[in-house]
Amino acid sequence: MIKINIMAIIIFAMVAACNAQNTPKQTVAKADEIMKSLMAGKSVQIKNAAIDGDLDFGKAGNSFPVNSVSSETQVGGNVYFEKCVFKGNVKAENVRFNGNVIFLENEFQKDVEFQNNPIFGMVNFSKSVFKGKAVFANMAVWAKNSYFSEIKASNKFSLEASDFHGDLTMMNSEFAGHFSLQEVFVQGNLQSANAKFNGSTDFAMLGVLKRAIFKYASFKNEPDFSSAKATVER
């Protein structure tokens, strides 16, 4: 019996050591250094890193006037983060993204704020965790598909007044706080099957040209679809 227990301990230790070796080591990346790469016109691809500091895409280059009252910063390269932990805030206000904006399986420990952003590449935040507020407002996304699938949001989550020129997918996502698609316009399909809305929801003035799919979605509170122009499937 003692020999069997010793063998079991040895096997367990070997398996634990093997798993430790297969787990990617997380590095540390400074937010300021990331901005320097974007300022040089380079694409950014970072995996398994802790991002130290506030990541402000408004500092990624020079600001150019777009009309008499506003200006915008242009990010020319692709932005790609996978399995990273963002220690500070993530912000992009009046920033034009000419490439992809992809954040896969990341953890955002503070607030995320994207406002007034033309985006000409794909947007994908799938499998990410938002612990602070997540506001994506007044965006114009030109890609065929935008993904916020399998995300978990602990606080307010909003896509208010944003235009999506293709499909918008939020399947299997969980929203604990207030959720808003107020004045959002989707030219393709809105796919929210199996999503969980555990806070208040605002779909007022939502516009969807094709189908708004909410099959198997759950709402803790009655959703507000007032003045919405969409064929809602529940």
Secondary structure by P-SEA (a helix, b strand, c coil): caaaaaaaaaaaaaaaaaaaaacbbbbbbbaaaaaaaaaabbbbbbcbbbbcccccccccbbbbbccccbbbbbbcbbbbbccccccbbbbbccbbbccccccccccccbbbbbcccccccbbbbccbbbccbbbbcbbbbcccbbbbcbbbbccbbbbcbbbbccbbbbcbbbbccbbbcccbbbcccccccccccccbbbbccbbbcccccccccccccccccccccccccc
